[in-house]
Amino acid sequence: MVYRYSVDNPIMEKPLNPHFFSGFVQSDGSFHIGLEKDSTAKHKIRIKPSFYVTQLNSKDKKISPVLRMARNLLQVGHYIPDRKKNCSSLCVNTLKDLNNNVLPHFEEYPLLSEKKNDYLVFKEIVEKMNKKLDHSKEGFCDIYNLALLIHKKGGYRKKYKDFLNPFFDTLKECTQRSQRSLTSQTSLTSQTSQTSQTSLRDVRDVWDVRDVRDNKNIKHTSLPFQLFESLNDQFVSGYIQGDASFGFSFRIKRNKKDTNKAKISPFFSLGQDCSSVDLLEGLKRFFQCGKIYKVSDNYYRWMVSDYSSLKNSILDHLLTFPLLDVKGKDFLVFTECLHILSSKEICEKQKVKRVVECAYNLNMDGKRRRRTKEEYLRAIAS
């Protein structure tokens, strides 16, 4: 049996499904507030809000069809190539286009988890700039302090020693203003903290999530909590388009008879940093399978590796709400290889050989494999 759905270029020229696009942005999009030194600007610093969504180029170094479909959906934006990383970004960086095309989209098709928090801060900054509040010193300082809340509280921004910072004179006043504001709110916060902690504890006890499969309330206390409505099917596929990986691990072992025994293990995985682990938990409940592993203090991975769950949950969903472009074609290879492994008409050795030949180049063209394809095939034949 061969699974088929179209991932050809003519379809790529159509606009993306808006839910799919939001899921794609959840994984590969970003909201950025640029701060550029500019002697002609009123405060000597120009604030530049920008929205980006990034995707690898095709093998012939052309812009990804998925980005072109995203551009057709938004009807605004321009492409920025990165030749070193062989990728391109769709960028929207004018207030008019952000107000008329980008913000309305995410109001109707919202993001989730930490990305939604970044979007809300980004939206507040754009709205302040619409009202020209950045023209006053007070408004500029407010926008600067809001900008530091995006991307892990400015963790990705270039770090300077104070006296080398090109924005030092202007930003010093912003920081002092922020500290004064924080001090003035401390007394009010201390009065309400006890009540807030009690309320938060009550909410954490039961995480009411309307699951797409069984509509049951799920008790959950082990991971950071976030209230999710039912995940949209297209949103999930868009999210997988950006961040998920699937393939096969190959292992060769010598048995007691001194012959090689090959083992092939399929996997489907999706990783996130600790701020978005609640979204992984939402996907786990959506598909009703898999496990979440703590890879490091700041990174978690949801993985599905048993054949039954892959076939009945993951494949069933992605054949109905398909992936696009290269990932869509790789998914067809992955699906066909799973069918080969489940076949009762093919001997075990032949199964392994055919899967190695078909699936070796999935994920990074096999660059992270310990052995070459030829080494695996020789080991299987011996």
N, C-alpha and C positions, 0 to 999 in steps of 0.2 A: 504493500500500500504506500502510495506517495502522496504527501500533503502538498497542496498548491494554493497559493494566493498571490496576487500580482504585486510586485514591488518595482515595476518598470518605470522608466523616466516620465512617460506621458502623465501618469497619475501624480508625479511629484510636482507638476506645475500648478496643480489645484491648491487652494488654501488648506492649511491644516484644520482639522477639527479643533474648535476652540478649547474644549476640555483637554484634548491631547496636547495642545500647545502649553496650557498651564502646567500639566504634568512634566512636560519637557523642560520648561523654565524652572520648575521645582528642583530639577537635577542640574541643569546646565546654564541657568540664567543667573544674572546678578544685577543689583541696583547699586549704583556707585555715585558718590558725591565727590567730584574732583575739586581740589583746591590748587589754583595756579597763581603764581606770583605775576602780577600785572600792574605796571606803574600807572596805567591809564584808568584802572578801576578805582572806585571811590575809596575803598579801604585797602588798596594796593594788593588785594587778593580777589580773584574771580572764582565764584562758586559755579560749578558746572555739573548739574545732575545728568546722569546717563543711565540708560538701560541697555544691557548686553545679553545676548544669548549666543553661545559658542558651540561649534561642532567641527570635528575633523574634516578636512577636505577629502575628496575622493582620491583614489590612487593616481589618477592623472592630474592631481593637484587643482581640480576645479572645485568651486564652492559647492558644499553639500546640498543636494536637492531638498533636504529637510529645512535648511535655512531659507531657501528660495520659497518654499511653501509657507514658512513663517512670515516672510516679507509680504507675500500675497495676502495673508490673513490680516496683518496690521495695516498694510497699504502705506507704510512709512518706514524709514530707516535706510542706512547704507551699510555696505560690507567693509570690514577692516581685516585684511589678510595678515597672518603671522607665518612667514615662510619658514622660520626656524622650527616651529612646532607643527607645520603643515596643517594649520587649522584657520578658520575664519570666524569672525564675529559679526552678527547683525547688531548694529548700534542705532539707538534713537536718543538724540541728545539736544533737541530743541524743546523749549517749554510748550510751544504750540502742539507739536506732535505728541509729547508726553500727556498733555491735558486731553487732547481730542481722541487719541488712539490707544495709548498704553494703559493709562489709569482706568478708563472705562472698561477695558477688557478684564482686568483683574478684580474690578468691583463685581462683575457679573460671573466670572469664573475664577474664584479665589484660590490663592496658594494656601499652604498649610505649614504648621510648625514654625521653625526659626526663620524660614524664608518669608513667611507671612509677616513676622515681626519687622524684618528688614523693609518689606514693602510698605508697611504702615508708616514707618519713620520717613522713608523716601517720599511718600505721598504728602506727609505733613510739611516737609521741606519745600516741595514743589508748590504747595498751596500758599506757603508763606512768601515764596518768590513771586507768585501771581499777584499778591497784594503789595509787592515791592517792599516788604518788611526788611529785606536784606540791605536796603539803602541806609537805614539808620544803624548806628553803632550797636544799639541794644538788640535789634533784630538780627544783625549779622552774627553777633555772639551766640544768640539762641540757635541759629541755624548751624553754626560751627559745632556747638555742643551736641546737637542732634546727629550731625554727620558722624560723630565718633561712636554712636550707638550701632551703626551698620557694620556688618562683617566682624563679628566678635569684638565689638567695642573698639574698632580701629586697629585690631591686631595685625591686619595686612598692610597697614600704611607704613611708608618708609619712616624709619626711626632716625631722629637727629639728636645730638647733644644740643641743649638749649641754645647755646651761643652760636651754633652752626645752622640752626633752623632758619630758612629764608623768611618764614612767617613769624618769627619770634616776637617782634614788637606788637603786632596785631593780636596774635593768639594768646599772649601773656594776659592781656586784659580779658579775653574771653574766658580763660581758665579761672581767673580771679572772680569774675562775675558768677561763674558756675559754682564756685566754692561758697560764695556769699549766699547764693540761692539755696544751696544744700544746707547750710547752717541754719538759715531762717526756717526751714521746714522740719528740722530735727525734732523740735519740741512737739509739733503736731503729729509727727510720725510715731513718737514714743507713746503718745496718748492712745493711738488707734492700733498699735502693733499687736497688743494682746487679743483684741477682737478679731483682727485680720488673721492671726495665726490659728485661732480656733475655727474660723470659717474655712480656711484652707485645709485644716486637718479633716473637717467634716466632708469636704469635697473629695479629698484623696481617698477616703474610705471606700467609696463606690464610684467607679469610673463609668458613667452611663454612656455607653457607645452603642449607637444603633447599627449593629453589624449588618453588612449587606447580605449575609447568608441566613442568619437565624433570628435577627431582631431581639437578642437577649441582652440584658444588662450584664456586664462583665466586671467582676471584682478584680482590681489591679492595684498593687501597691509597690511593686518591685522596681519599676522604671519611672522616669520623669513623666508627669501626666499632662495630657493635652486633650481637649474635647474635640472629637472628630465626628462629623456627620458621615453618612455612608460615602465611601470612596466611589467616585465615578469610574466606570469601566475604561473610558477613553483616557481619563487622567492617569490611571494606573499604567496603561500602555505607554503613554507619553513619558512617565517617570522611568519606566523600564528602558525606553529608548535611550535615555540619557545615561543612567547610572548602572544598569544591570549587566551582568556577564553570565554566559553559559558555555558549557563545553564538557570535556572529558579529561580525567586524569589517567595517565597510563603508567602502570607499574609492572616490572618484570622481576620475578622471584625464581630462585633455584629451589626445586623441591628435593625430596629425599632420593629420588631416582636420578638426580643430577641432570635434570632437564628443565628448560625454562617454562615457567607458567605465567601467562599474561593476565593482568586484571585491569579492567576498564571501569571507572566509576564516573557516572554523569553528575553534573552539578549545575545549579542555578543559584546565583548569589547577587546580593545588593548591599553595599556598605554605606554608612553614614557616620558623621562625627557625633559625639555624645549629645549635642544640642538638638539633634533630630531623630534620636533613637525612638521617640514616640511614634514617628511615622513608620519605622520598621515594624513596630508592634501592630500598627494599623494594617500593614500589608500582610503580616502573618495571620491576622484574624480574617482579612478579606479572602485569602486563599485557603485558610484553615489547614495550613501545613508549614513545615520548616521549623528551624530553630534559630535563635538569635545568640550570637557569640560575642563576647567581649575580646576584641583583638588587642586593644591597648586602652589606656586610661581615657583616650579621647576618640576612640573609633570602635564601632560595632558593625557586625555583619550578620545579615539574615541569609540563611542558606537552606536550600531544598536539595536533597541528594538521593531520595528513594524513588524508584521508578514509578510506583503507583501514584505518588503525589505529583510528580512531574507530568505524567500523562493525563491524569484526571483533573488537575487544577491549573497548572501553568500552561500546558499545551492547549487545553480546552479554551482558556481565556485568550491566548495570543493568536489562535487560529480564527477566533471570532472578532477580535479587535487587534488587527495585525500591526507589527512593527514596520518600519520603512527603511528604504535604501540598503546600505551594506548590512546593518544589523538585521533587517528583515530577511535578507538572503542567507546570512549565517544561521538564522533561526530555522530556516528550511533544512539546512544541512544537519543541524542539531536534531530536529524532529525525525528526519530520515534515519539517522544513526540510532536513535532510540528504537525505531521500528525494527532495524536490523538486529539489535541486541535482544529484542523480545520474540524474534522469529523462531519457530520450532523446526523450520525446514532447512536451516543452515547450521553446519557443525560449529562448535565453539571456536575452534582455531580460525575458521574462515570468517566468523563474526568479527573477531578481534582485528584481523587483517583489514577487512573492509572499513571498519570504523576508523582505524589509524590512518588509512589512505584518505578517507573523506574528511575527518575532523581534526587532523593534526594542526592545521593552520588556523583554526578558530582561536580568537583572542591573540592579538599582537602577532599574527602570522607565525605562531609557534616559537617566537623569540625567547620565551621564558622556559621552554622545555629543557630538561636535563640532557636528553639525547636527541639526535637527528631522527627524521622519519625513517631513513634507511637503517639506522641502528635498531630501532624498534622492530622493523620488519624482519631483519636478520635474526634478532632474538626470538621472535615468534616462530620463525621457520625452523629454528634449531631444536 
